[in-house]
Structure formats: C-alpha cells, structure tokens
Amino acid sequence: MAEPCDLSVPSMSNTSEYGVERAEVYPADCCRPRFIGRATMTILQSQMSDCSIPRAAPCAGEPQSAADERKWFALFTIPQNERSVVKHLDLRQIESFLPTCESTHVWRNRQRVKVVKPLFPTYVFARVESRERWAALRAPGVLRIVGNGRGPIAIQNSEIEFLRSDLYRLRLEPYRELVIGQRVRIKSGAMQGVQGVLVRKKNCLRFVLTLELINQHAAVEVAAEELEPVLG
C-alpha cells in the first residue's frame, strides 16, 4: 500500500484559491512608491500584466505536457466523512466518485434493513488536473491525496470505470480476505482487458479487483466464460 503523500493544506491567510502563495508584484529594479502617479501606474500595470501565475507542480512521474490532463486520484478522508467530502467537492465543481455497496443490517427487533455503505471506507476518488489538487485538498474532511514520497499517484482509468460500470456496480462487495488465486482478465465487453484474481466463495466464482495503491479489494460474481487466464 502506497503511503499517503504529505500534502498538507496551506495556510489560508496568504494563499490563493489553488494554494499558490500570494505576493504583490513590483518591478525588480524599484521600490514600492508611497504615491503613484498616473504614468508610474501605467508602467506598473504593463509590467504586471506580463507576469505569469505559478501553478502547482505536476504529479510525480507525470510529463509536463500532460500536467493539465484530468486524472483520478484517491483522497484519504476522515472516517465516516466520505459522503460529506463528495458534497464539498461537488460545491467546488470537482468530479468525484464514492463506490458503495449494500449490506443487510439486523436490528434488535430482528427487522432486516438494507444499508448502503462505502465500498472502501475512508477513500473518495476525485478527477482533477494538477492545478486543482489544492482545491480538492481544502475540502473539509480530506486528509491527504494518496501517493508516495514524490507526490500523488494517479489511478488507472480502467479500474475506476470498472467500479462505475452499470454491469458490475450494483453487484460489487468488499473483499477482506487474502487474495490468492489465478490471475485473469475480462475478455469481452466494455471492461475488456481489466485484470484481477479469480477466487471461489460459496461455490461461486468471484472476480476480485485490487486497487494496489490503496490496498483495497472489490469482488463481483462472474461467469467463467467472461474471463480468460493471464499467462506469464
């Protein structure tokens, strides 16, 4: 499991919307004038208009040309704050995704109730570009963007699409056991090529998708003809 990278939220007192430190810009060869005439103001405005605003550094291992491409990242959240984080990300117009699953809860009066819970507790996925990462970090309830010592690490689109697909989404369940089995992949359909491990549970075949970055597993019941072995 990758260590959550140490991206702490910058102080709000001297930061811009995306965590870039604010600083008043003046020409390098002059001091700030106490009284600014019209001609001096015109020169300052002309020089300031040429200044570029610095952006957040691209992710570790990400080429500069792709720095602004939106990618999926795992956000590590305060426990039981996953839905709140999604709401705050929506307010910031950041695309997010919280995988869920259904379980049956039996109350003391023996009444059975279906409960919808996060599939991966304390994790929410957000699709952002490099300069939007600070906005995601500032959402209440978000602790870290998951990555390593070099920075955040993006999650493969195919894994997110598998979790979001209508074909599997309603049948997913958390898988807490040690994943040991044959390496397989889906051989047809929209999720063709997605790899996982084939296991048996209660005489049924389960395809287990592992998100190695957050060390979480999701299982779905599949038919043998949907899969093919991964050789080597």
N, C-alpha and C positions, 0 to 999 in steps of 0.2 A: 504493500500500500504506500502510495506516494505521500510524503509529508506535506501537510498544508503549508503553502509558501507564506512567508512572513510579510504580508502586505497589510499593514495597519492603516486605518483611516487617518488622513492628515488632519491637523488642527483646522477647525472651521474659521478661526479668526483671521487667517491670512491665506486662504486658498480660494481658488475659483471653483466653478461648477464641477470640473473634472479633476480636482486635486492639484492643479498647477498653481504654484506659488505666485501670488500677485506681487507685482512690483511696478512702480511708476517708472516710465521710460523717458530718459532725457539724453540729449547728445552727449557723447563721451567726453568732449572737449569743453564742456561748460558746466557751471554750477546752476542750481535751480534759482532763477531770479525771483526776487521778492515782488517786484512789479513787472508785469509782462506787457509790453506794448503790442500794437496790432501787427507790426512787421515781425517782431520776435515770435509771436504766437503762430503766425503763418508758417515760419520756418520750422518750428517745433512740430506742428501738425503734419507738415510734409515729411519730416524725418520719422515721426512715429507711425505714419501710415505704411512705411516700408518695413516696419518690424514684423516679424512672424511670431505667432504664438506657439510656444513649445508644446508638444503633445507627449502623452505617456509613452514610455518605451515599449516596443513590440515585445511579444511573448518570447520566452527563451526558445531558441531554435527556429524562430519564425522569420522568414526572409522579409526584408524591408518592403519589397513590392507588394507583399500580402498583409502588411501591418493593419490595413483598414478593412480587411475582409472579416465579416462576422463569423465567429466560431462558437461552438458550445463549450462552456466551462462549468465545472461543478462548484457550487458555493456551499461551504460548510457553515451551518446555521446553529443558532441556539436551539436546544432540544424543544420540540413541540411548538416551534415558531415557523414551520415550513410554509403554512398557508398564509401567515401574516407577511412573510418575505415576498411571496408571489404577488400579493396585493400591492405592496410598496414598489415592487419592480414594475408592475403594470402602470402605476401612477407616474413612473419615470419613463414610460414608453419603452421599456426593455422587455424583449421577448423572453419568456420563461416557461419552464415545464416542470411539473411536480408529478412523477409517476405515483399512482395509487393502486391499492388492491383492496378487495373486500374480505372481511372475516366475520365469523359469526360469534357474537358475544352472548353468553347465557347469564341473565340476571338472577338474583337470589330467588325470585318467584318462578324460576325456570322458563321465563319468557326468552325467546331467542330473537336477537336483533342483529341485523347486518350493519357492520361498521366499516366505513371507508377510512383507510389509514395510508400514510405514505409508504410506498414500497421500499424506499431506502431512507430510514429515519435520519434526520439532521442534514439531508442533502437536497438542494434545489439546483436545477440546471438553468443557465442563462446563456442566451446567444448574443454576444457583444463583439464589437471591434475594439481595438487596443485603447482608443481614447475614451471609451465608455466604461472601462473596467472600474474606474474610481467611482462613477455614479452607482454601479452595482454594489460596490463595497460599502457605500454610505447608506444603503437601505437598512433600516432598523432590523436587527436580528441576524444580519450577515456577519460572520466572524472572519472568514478567510476565503480566498479563491484557491482551490486545490492545485498544487503543483509541487515543485521541488525547490532546491536552493537557488536555482537560476531564474525561477519565475513561474507563472501559471502555465499549465499544460492543457491543451485543448483535447476534447473527447471526439472520437470519430463520429461523423455524421450518421454512418450506418447503424451504430449502436443506439443513438438517440431515436432514429427513425424506427428501429425495431420496437423500442419501448412505446412509441407513439402510434404504431400502426393499428388500424382497426381490427386486423386479423388476429393479433396477439394481445392487445392492450387489456381487454376485458377478462383474459384468462391467466394473466400473469400472477405469480405468487412469489413471495420471498423464499429464498433457499438458504437455510442456515447451516446445512451440513457441509462436511468436507467434500469438495467436488473431485471425484475420482471416476473416470470413465473414458470412453472412446471420444476422440476429437472428431467432430462432424461439422458440416455446414449445410445451410438451407440451399437446395439445388434448383428451385424454381420460384416464380412469383416476384412480388415487389421487394422481398427481403433476400433475394438470391445472393449467395456469397457470404452472408453473415455466419461467423463461426462460433461454436460453443462446444459443450460437452454433453454427451448422451448418458443419462442415468436412468435407473428404474426406481419407481416408487409406487407401491401398492399395485404391482403387476401392470403398471402403465409406463410408457416411455416419457421422459421429460427432457426437453432441450434446455440446458442451463447456459444463460448468457452471463459472462463475468465481466464487470467493469473493473479492470485491474487497477485503474487509477485510484478508485475509492474502495477497492476490495469488497465489492458488493456483488451479490448473485441474484438473478431473477430466473425463475423456471416457468415453462409453459408446456402443457401436454401436447405432444405431436404424434403424427402417424409416421411409421418407419419409411414410407415411400416419399415423404417430404424431405428426407435427409440423405446425404451421401458422406462417406468417410473422408477425412483429410489424411492423405498419405504423407509419410515422412514427418 
